[in-house]
Amino acid sequence: MIESLFRAIVEGIGLGLTLAILTGPAFFALLQTSIRNGYKSGIAFAIGVFISDTTLISLSYLGALNLFRDPKNNFIIGIIGGTIMIMFGIFNIFQKHPLDLEKEEGAAEKLAVKKVNLGFVALKGFAINLVNPFVILFWVGVVSVESTRYDFSHLHIIALFSATLLTVFGTDILKSLGANKITSFLNPKILIWINRIAGVILIVSGMSLIWKVVKTFL
């Protein structure tokens, strides 16, 4: 029993490390958020992703997400998800960085009162991760496979996915701290371009997502 639980935890950590090195819309959004607004915002974003993944795994285990295996449902969520990513991307491209305020009169006062809504940042992380149908299908597939391997032992499944999610969350925090550390070496213009590049990546990811789901019906 203890040996099998240990194996489940080790496999969960391995799966988490594998997910940690993958790059996608959420990865670039995490880095951009940390560079732009600080490591606390990056951690808030990571919390949103963590809650999103936890929700998807729980629903997958309960069988509630099997409906997304239907291509028609996948099409709908793909269109909605791609549109949301594009909207976030456009917002990033045209949003000013707080350091731009240094060029404006009364910059010190504006910077002093400007605060980041961490709840909104967490919601952004939750949304960007949740609306990606490929993330949904990934967790549905992984949960299905692992549930079969462990003969639906609740304890083993909880141990495996807890280890997976905590590993991903831990690496996301490290990414956030690392991204924030380089902020002091970047000038406002570079920060603005980082915003724009992250926005373009989100827009391209959204358009690619829409094209992939549309292509299945052509």
C-alpha positions as a printed NumPy array, in Angstrom:
array([[  0.   ,   0.   ,   0.   ],
       [  2.683,   2.496,   1.053],
       [  4.906,   1.439,  -1.836],
       [  2.136,   1.943,  -4.393],
       [  1.271,   5.35 ,  -2.908],
       [  4.921,   6.371,  -3.123],
       [  4.984,   5.241,  -6.761],
       [  1.859,   7.285,  -7.476],
       [  3.463,  10.389,  -5.927],
       [  6.687,   9.912,  -7.896],
       [  4.726,   9.465, -11.132],
       [  2.712,  12.585, -10.281],
       [  5.889,  14.606,  -9.786],
       [  7.225,  13.289, -13.098],
       [  4.014,  14.272, -14.887],
       [  4.11 ,  17.694, -13.237],
       [  7.709,  18.312, -14.333],
       [  6.793,  17.282, -17.873],
       [  3.914,  19.759, -17.915],
       [  6.16 ,  22.446, -16.418],
       [  8.493,  22.498, -19.431],
       [  5.686,  22.743, -21.974],
       [  5.046,  26.184, -23.434],
       [  1.632,  27.469, -24.314],
       [ -0.606,  30.532, -23.918],
       [ -0.711,  30.188, -20.12 ],
       [  3.093,  29.915, -19.921],
       [  3.72 ,  33.154, -21.821],
       [  0.89 ,  34.93 , -19.999],
       [  2.459,  33.912, -16.659],
       [  5.849,  35.335, -17.614],
       [  4.339,  38.524, -19.002],
       [  2.224,  39.03 , -15.878],
       [  5.226,  38.528, -13.58 ],
       [  7.42 ,  40.923, -15.551],
       [  4.722,  43.548, -15.851],
       [  3.142,  43.533, -12.393],
       [  5.582,  41.684, -10.126],
       [  5.943,  38.222,  -8.678],
       [  2.798,  38.514,  -6.536],
       [  0.729,  38.909,  -9.69 ],
       [  2.573,  35.961, -11.226],
       [  1.757,  33.82 ,  -8.191],
       [ -1.888,  34.955,  -8.366],
       [ -1.951,  33.915, -12.028],
       [ -0.415,  30.537, -11.083],
       [ -3.103,  30.08 ,  -8.405],
       [ -5.759,  30.653, -11.074],
       [ -4.172,  28.003, -13.29 ],
       [ -3.888,  25.643, -10.315],
       [ -7.592,  26.029,  -9.461],
       [ -8.476,  25.578, -13.136],
       [ -6.479,  22.344, -13.438],
       [ -7.9  ,  21.071, -10.145],
       [-11.418,  21.751, -11.406],
       [-10.777,  19.998, -14.721],
       [ -9.234,  16.949, -13.042],
       [-12.102,  16.687, -10.55 ],
       [-14.749,  16.974, -13.255],
       [-12.878,  14.509, -15.453],
       [-12.709,  11.996, -12.617],
       [-16.438,  12.392, -12.028],
       [-17.071,  11.876, -15.745],
       [-18.604,  15.318, -16.196],
       [-16.185,  16.288, -18.971],
       [-16.791,  13.29 , -21.209],
       [-19.193,  15.457, -23.189],
       [-16.165,  17.332, -24.567],
       [-15.206,  14.211, -26.469],
       [-18.113,  15.028, -28.751],
       [-16.634,  17.017, -31.708],
       [-19.634,  19.359, -31.734],
       [-19.096,  20.384, -28.116],
       [-15.365,  20.644, -28.735],
       [-16.111,  23.019, -31.618],
       [-18.165,  25.358, -29.42 ],
       [-15.652,  25.525, -26.576],
       [-12.83 ,  25.962, -29.121],
       [-14.482,  28.993, -30.706],
       [-15.254,  30.547, -27.311],
       [-11.786,  29.773, -25.941],
       [ -9.999,  31.107, -29.015],
       [-12.029,  34.318, -28.912],
       [-11.21 ,  34.891, -25.235],
       [ -7.49 ,  34.36 , -25.909],
       [ -7.622,  36.868, -28.765],
       [ -9.349,  39.41 , -26.518],
       [ -6.705,  38.986, -23.795],
       [ -4.026,  39.378, -26.475],
       [ -5.49 ,  42.611, -27.809],
       [ -5.759,  43.931, -24.236],
       [ -2.067,  43.176, -23.634],
       [ -0.941,  44.884, -26.837],
       [ -2.706,  48.176, -26.141],
       [ -2.347,  48.304, -22.367],
       [  0.286,  50.716, -21.064],
       [  2.936,  49.587, -18.627],
       [  2.866,  51.389, -15.231],
       [  6.411,  52.647, -15.852],
       [  5.07 ,  54.692, -18.765],
       [  3.5  ,  56.963, -16.177],
       [  6.964,  58.333, -15.396],
       [  6.63 ,  60.372, -18.555],
       [  3.422,  61.963, -17.368],
       [  2.854,  64.79 , -14.901],
       [  2.186,  63.619, -11.362],
       [  3.686,  60.216, -12.082],
       [  4.783,  59.568,  -8.495],
       [  1.274,  60.014,  -7.14 ],
       [ -0.243,  57.837,  -9.865],
       [  2.264,  55.08 ,  -9.28 ],
       [  1.658,  55.228,  -5.553],
       [ -2.077,  54.608,  -5.861],
       [ -1.922,  52.137,  -8.715],
       [ -2.56 ,  48.645,  -7.424],
       [ -2.98 ,  45.382,  -9.25 ],
       [ -6.194,  43.47 ,  -8.651],
       [ -4.789,  40.058,  -7.763],
       [ -8.254,  38.532,  -7.913],
       [ -8.601,  39.602, -11.533],
       [ -5.115,  38.261, -12.312],
       [ -6.038,  34.883, -10.787],
       [ -9.276,  34.898, -12.782],
       [ -7.264,  35.589, -15.932],
       [ -5.041,  32.56 , -15.248],
       [ -8.111,  30.449, -14.529],
       [ -9.841,  31.555, -17.741],
       [ -6.887,  31.227, -20.132],
       [ -6.258,  27.682, -18.919],
       [ -9.91 ,  26.645, -18.683],
       [-11.05 ,  27.796, -22.133],
       [ -8.403,  25.781, -23.957],
       [-10.174,  22.594, -25.132],
       [ -6.839,  20.851, -25.617],
       [ -6.131,  21.276, -21.895],
       [ -9.571,  19.824, -21.157],
       [ -9.035,  16.85 , -23.465],
       [ -5.542,  16.337, -22.028],
       [ -6.849,  15.996, -18.479],
       [ -9.779,  13.821, -19.588],
       [ -7.301,  11.471, -21.262],
       [ -4.804,  11.418, -18.399],
       [ -7.471,  10.881, -15.744],
       [ -9.03 ,   8.062, -17.787],
       [ -5.699,   6.284, -18.189],
       [ -4.539,   6.729, -14.605],
       [ -7.901,   5.746, -13.143],
       [ -7.702,   2.465, -15.043],
       [ -4.134,   1.809, -13.947],
       [ -4.94 ,   2.32 , -10.285],
       [ -8.228,   0.446, -10.42 ],
       [-10.17 ,   3.552,  -9.338],
       [ -8.451,   3.709,  -5.964],
       [ -9.409,   7.159,  -4.74 ],
       [ -6.386,   7.434,  -2.46 ],
       [ -3.899,   6.633,  -5.233],
       [ -5.576,   9.011,  -7.686],
       [ -5.593,  11.813,  -5.11 ],
       [ -1.899,  11.2  ,  -4.33 ],
       [ -0.9  ,  11.163,  -7.999],
       [ -2.752,  14.292,  -9.088],
       [ -1.971,  16.195,  -5.884],
       [  1.72 ,  15.594,  -6.581],
       [  1.213,  16.633, -10.224],
       [ -0.62 ,  19.867,  -9.439],
       [  1.695,  20.886,  -6.594],
       [  4.724,  20.277,  -8.824],
       [  3.269,  22.406, -11.621],
       [  2.282,  25.108,  -9.137],
       [  5.741,  25.095,  -7.562],
       [  7.487,  25.437, -10.916],
       [  5.067,  28.223, -11.909],
       [  6.079,  30.129,  -8.77 ],
       [  9.756,  29.677,  -9.683],
       [  9.027,  30.943, -13.217],
       [  7.24 ,  33.944, -11.752],
       [ 10.111,  34.773,  -9.38 ],
       [ 12.674,  34.306, -12.148],
       [ 10.765,  36.521, -14.571],
       [ 10.359,  39.21 , -11.916],
       [ 14.099,  39.196, -11.162],
       [ 14.979,  40.326, -14.681],
       [ 12.556,  43.269, -14.54 ],
       [ 15.194,  45.552, -12.997],
       [ 17.365,  45.019, -16.081],
       [ 14.609,  46.037, -18.494],
       [ 13.735,  49.554, -19.527],
       [ 10.144,  50.714, -20.146],
       [ 10.387,  50.251, -23.931],
       [ 11.475,  46.622, -23.559],
       [  8.651,  46.016, -21.073],
       [  6.168,  47.464, -23.556],
       [  7.454,  45.122, -26.275],
       [  7.241,  42.158, -23.907],
       [  3.583,  43.081, -23.418],
       [  3.068,  43.266, -27.157],
       [  4.862,  39.984, -27.863],
       [  2.814,  38.215, -25.185],
       [ -0.315,  39.743, -26.715],
       [  0.639,  38.538, -30.196],
       [  1.316,  35.033, -28.844],
       [ -2.137,  34.954, -27.247],
       [ -3.784,  36.217, -30.44 ],
       [ -1.945,  33.676, -32.604],
       [ -2.772,  30.902, -30.114],
       [ -6.431,  31.917, -30.158],
       [ -6.557,  32.045, -33.963],
       [ -4.754,  28.7  , -34.18 ],
       [ -7.22 ,  27.174, -31.732],
       [-10.198,  28.447, -33.743],
       [ -8.656,  27.21 , -36.997],
       [ -8.004,  23.738, -35.572],
       [-11.595,  23.245, -34.435],
       [-13.021,  24.782, -37.617],
       [-10.796,  22.564, -39.765],
       [-12.364,  19.445, -38.262],
       [-15.698,  20.473, -39.773],
       [-14.384,  21.422, -43.238]])
